[in-house]
Amino acid sequence: MTNPQKFGLKFVEPFVKSTQEVFDIFLNCKCKPLEIQTITEAASHRKSVTASISMVGRFKGSLTISTSEEGAKNILEKIAGFECEEVDEMVLDSMGEMANMIAGKGKRDLSQYELQLGLPDVVVSQGDLLHFYRYAEHYAVPFNTDIGECVLEIGLDSLEDVPLAI
């Protein structure tokens, strides 16, 4: 694991912990994090269903959680108690809610940074590589879970590094 200069892993670990708690409490599902990886190039997802939520306060960032279509359908089944044949609005909503719960629980441990969360956005790809904004510090944490592999990504920028919208 690499320790970056500004933020470091102390900003990632609360979200790793919250991911485990959300999987345990809301999905009754085992969730084991693998090694935290530092992303040095443009962030990309190979998973089919990705939920993203922005964070802003004393720094700016985002959290994404990605899984396969089957994993996303399993999340809905565990949250709502019914099976789904295809990735529909209910599946997308359940993925957005996962991102919301993970980010919400994680920000509690970072309360001194006064983080506010945006609304979750969910993207479905059919095997295409999705590219996302590359933050000054960007981390990926793969998880082995009872629903299959999931990947949590945390991107962080100090407010000075954030380009202003024109």
C-alpha positions, 0 to 999 in steps of 0.5 A: 500500500502506498501512502499518498501525501495529502489524504492517505488511507485514513480517508479510505478506511472509514469507507472500507469499514462502512462497506463491510457494515452495510453488507453485514447489516443490510444484506446479511452478507459476508464482505472481505476487503482485499488490498487497498490499491492506489490508482495512478491512471484514469479510473475505470470500471469493468464491472457491469453496474456502478453506483457513484456518489459525490462528496464535498466539504473541506475536500471534494471526492466521490465514492463508487461501488461496482459489481456484476449485473448478477451481483446487483440483482442479488443486492436487490433480492437481499434488500427487498426480498424478491428476485429480479430477472433483469437489471431494471429501475429497482436494481438501479435504485438498490445500487444507488442506495448501497452507495448512499448508505456506504458513503453516509456511514463512512462520512460519520468517521470524517465528520470534522471535514463537514462532508455533504453527499450528492445524489447517487448516479448509477451506470450500467455497461454491457462489458464496456470499459467505463472511465471516470474522473481521476482524482489527485488521490484515487483508491480501489478496494476489491471485496470478496462477498457472498454476492460476488466481487465488488469494487469500492473506489474512493477519489479525493481532491483538495479544494485547491486542486479542484478545477472551477466550473466555467 
